[in-house]
Amino acid sequence: MSDSNVPDSLDAKHEQNRQERIEAVKRWVEYIKSEPPEKWGPQQNIVVNDQLEAAQSVQTSAAHQQHVKDVAKEIAEARDDSEESSE
């Protein structure tokens, strides 16, 4: 029995997972467009906080944790800039 199909199978699974994540992001975008920030904001905060806690529980490096914090800060600043320009 050959394992020659294993890489193809993994590639297909990874592509399927990728497509599912893209669809989930599209659904989330539609949701946040249709609902006020007061509703979806706390939900998003829960997800982000849970991801940060999960990353900390697997003992990620300090450098990686700092990178995550930096990216989160950049996203928050970009959102704030976007909100200010739309007012």
Secondary structure, DSSP 8 states (H G I E B T S, - for coil): ---TTHHHHHHHHHHHHHHHHHHHHHHHHHHHHHS-HHHHHHHHHHHHHHHHHHHHHTT--HHHHHHHHHHHHHHHHHHHHHHHHH-
